[in-house]
């Protein structure tokens, strides 16, 4: 339980959750058969129930649990004991079935499912406990991390953004659809200074220090959806300009949120079911937004009073 723990951040993957305390402790719970809980054990067996057969073929836009292992459940928040003692964890990120933890020294640890290289260790193996990603970044230190369904992002203090993992929709931003087993700098953004990133099911967002927002990966409505493997500026959302001064943003499985410096919140993408192509880009009424979050099919925001 988290009673008496001051929680600074919460992240949700497909079937697991992470919480970060003000003392740098990381708690995890949910299904962890691929190691995404970081406990070096899979938890208790999940209660038996009927399950639909998972579709075969390409990677799903909503991640499905790998079926080669029994599904195991950790029902209550449990502290990860295997995080290294070097440095204090200051940021966390949850992907579909993998997790990231960043320390105050700029080191990044990954654990969980590694089928597409999203752990950044140069292979496709799962990792049951937190493991340091070597050579990230090439220079400086990491100041922000983000995770999509099957890919990961990291931002350095020099403004470089790195991506690795599944690239089938162009969400790595390298101009192709190839997977990357090791962190690679996004060359198309080398001329700008990136300060934050976010990952969705099959797309990525990056924000530079001038408030310009970039998007890459599977494009959203109007259909047909197209892969955009090279970052491009988000100029407007159906006629509403958002490129002038973006303050913060978030990415969900199918949707995006952007908050302007004045507090106006914009959303675009598919907010309903995966096969429903409707989009809701109308701005939220312009009140000051203190924080925002986004899930697979919903987009809550916390407003200042």
Order of alpha helices (4+ residues) and beta strands (2+ residues): beta-beta-beta-beta-beta-beta-beta-beta-beta-beta-beta-beta-beta-beta-beta-beta-beta-beta-beta-beta-beta-beta-beta-beta
